[in-house]
Amino acid sequence: MRILVISDIHANYTALEAVLNDAGTVDETWCLGDLVGYGPDPNAVMEQVRELAHLTCVLGNHDVAIIGKMPLEAFNGDARRSLVWTEKVLTADNMDFMRSLPQNTKVRGHVTLAHGSPRDPVWEYVLNTLSARLNFEHFDTPFCFVGHSHIQSMFQLNVKNDRVTMEVAREREATELTPRAILNPGSVGQPRDRDPRAAYAIYDSQADTWEARRVAYDIAEVQQRIREAGLPEKHAVRLAEGW
Ligand code: ZN
């Protein structure tokens, strides 16, 4: 099966649309959370995600805050301002859908899905080989897909010598995965690796291959909607620079 893996859309509908168009036909979509926060289109994003067939989706930290299961004070000023605004504009239907999603990890075939990490699904960032190493003890499947850091990445555990290396996934090249690995598809709506293009991945669940992808979208259009909504200017600026 051809599976679209997306994460951290952050209410950026234009980026999501570009990703869905670029991905083409898929059998399933796995979404690793943070549907909302930062961006100007929480309702459009949620309505689009809700329409995806064969969707598996876990909650991210911004989503958990929106459904009232985490104090907004846990977020820095600009992130909090976006969440307060999102709370106000989100429709009741979208709020209900958000509440129906799991806050924990989810297992699908060979893969454990988590927003942050298998050890701490809501908050922990897997950013380096040390945090990856510690997390391999917290899931049983060959692979784990995480989001949250907004950085497309791949951590490989060598089971013989128990060492973890960070590998670079080549763009648009299907890489055969060897157990065990932690993979991050990057962020659809707010990439933070200085490449402003939307990030996602295609996972083939039979062949166990992973294809990291990037796609350009109309950033100026999203920046304009951020400004019109009166959201923090920082969230508009960073989109063009990818941080
Ligand atoms: Zn996020």
Residues whose N, C-alpha, C, O or C-beta is under 5 A from the ligand:
A	BS01	ZN	D8 D34 H148
